[in-house]
C-alpha cells in the first residue's frame, strides 16, 4: 500500500467519491482512482450517508440514484442467476 492509498483527512475540504461506509466519526470515501480517504463525518454535507456520491464536497443526487440502481440490478442478477450463472 502506498502512502496515497489511505489518508485520514483532518481538515474539511471538498472531496469527490463514493461514501462506502461510516465507522464511528469517520466516513470511508472511495475515490475514482481506487484509493480511499477517511473523512471526519462532520465534514460531510448534510444528508450524506453510506452510498452517497459526492462531487466536489456536495451530494450528487443523480449519481447517487444511478449507483443505487446499479447495485440493485447487480444484486437482482446474482440472486436470479447465481454467482456463476447457475440458479441458486
ZIPEBEL-V107039 format. One record per residue. RES is the residue in one letter. OMEGA is omega in degrees with one decimal (* if undefined). D_LAST is the distance of its C-alpha to the last C-alpha in whole Angstrom. Layout:
# ZIPEBEL-V107039
res: {RES | RES}
omega: {OMEGA | OMEGA}
d_last: {D_LAST | D_LAST}
This chain:
# ZIPEBEL-V107039
res: {X | X | X | X | X | X | X | X | X | X | X | X | X | X | X | X | X | X | X | X | X | X | X | X | X | X | X | X | X | X | X | X | X | X | X | X | X | X | X | X | X | X | X | X | X | X | X | X | X | X | X | X | X | X | X | X | X | X | X | X | X | X | X | X | X | X | X | X | X | X | X | X | X | X | X | X | X | X | X | X | X | X | X | X | X | X | X | X}
omega: {178.4 | 179.9 | 178.9 | -176.1 | -177.9 | 177.3 | 172.4 | -176.6 | -176.3 | 176.3 | -179.2 | 174.3 | -177.6 | -179.8 | 175.9 | 179.8 | -175.7 | 178.2 | -177.2 | -179.3 | 176.8 | -178.0 | -177.6 | -178.7 | -179.2 | 173.4 | 176.2 | -177.6 | 177.0 | -178.2 | -179.1 | -177.5 | -179.3 | 178.0 | 174.7 | 175.8 | 171.0 | -173.0 | 175.8 | -177.9 | -178.2 | 178.9 | 179.7 | 176.8 | 177.3 | 178.6 | 179.7 | 178.8 | 178.0 | -179.6 | 179.9 | 174.4 | 178.8 | 173.7 | -178.6 | 175.2 | 179.5 | 178.3 | 174.9 | -175.6 | -178.9 | -179.4 | 177.9 | 178.6 | 179.4 | 179.1 | 178.6 | 179.2 | 178.0 | 178.4 | 177.7 | 179.8 | 178.8 | 178.8 | 177.4 | -179.7 | 179.5 | -179.2 | -177.2 | -172.2 | -175.5 | -176.0 | -177.0 | 176.8 | 177.7 | 177.9 | -179.8 | *}
d_last: {36 | 39 | 41 | 40 | 36 | 37 | 40 | 41 | 42 | 45 | 47 | 45 | 45 | 43 | 40 | 37 | 33 | 30 | 30 | 27 | 28 | 31 | 33 | 36 | 38 | 37 | 34 | 32 | 33 | 31 | 33 | 33 | 34 | 31 | 34 | 33 | 36 | 37 | 39 | 40 | 39 | 42 | 42 | 39 | 40 | 40 | 37 | 35 | 32 | 28 | 27 | 30 | 32 | 35 | 38 | 41 | 41 | 40 | 37 | 35 | 34 | 33 | 31 | 29 | 28 | 27 | 25 | 23 | 22 | 21 | 19 | 17 | 17 | 15 | 13 | 12 | 11 | 9 | 7 | 7 | 7 | 5 | 8 | 9 | 9 | 6 | 4 | 0}
